[in-house]
């Protein structure tokens, strides 16, 4: 599984990254977590609102910071 946080480095983007890494640790998963801050890459993905969370290339959250528990549910496929 690959998780990507797309955002320009704002406070919300950093908070999402922290929540995602904590959720991955709590869920006991081995997954790649990547921050994408390059504006051209963000635009090329069709992201309209940041921060945005992608799971295996699919956008699963946009424009808000999900809680750690919500991210765990997303990771587990709920």
KAFEN-V749078 format. One record per backbone hydrogen bond with DSSP energy under -1.0 kcal/mol. NH is the residue of the N-H (numbers start at 0). CO is the residue of the C=O. Records with the same first field share a line. If there is no record, write none. Layout:
NH: CO / CO
//
This chain:
2: 31
3: 53
4: 33
5: 51
6: 35
13: 9
14: 10
15: 11
16: 12
17: 13
18: 14
19: 15
20: 16
21: 17
22: 18
23: 19
24: 20
25: 21
26: 22
28: 23
31: 0
33: 2
35: 4
41: 37
42: 38
43: 39
44: 40
45: 42
46: 41
51: 5
52: 60
53: 3
54: 57
55: 1
57: 54
59: 52
60: 52
62: 50
70: 66
71: 67
72: 68
73: 69
74: 70
75: 71
76: 73
77: 72
//
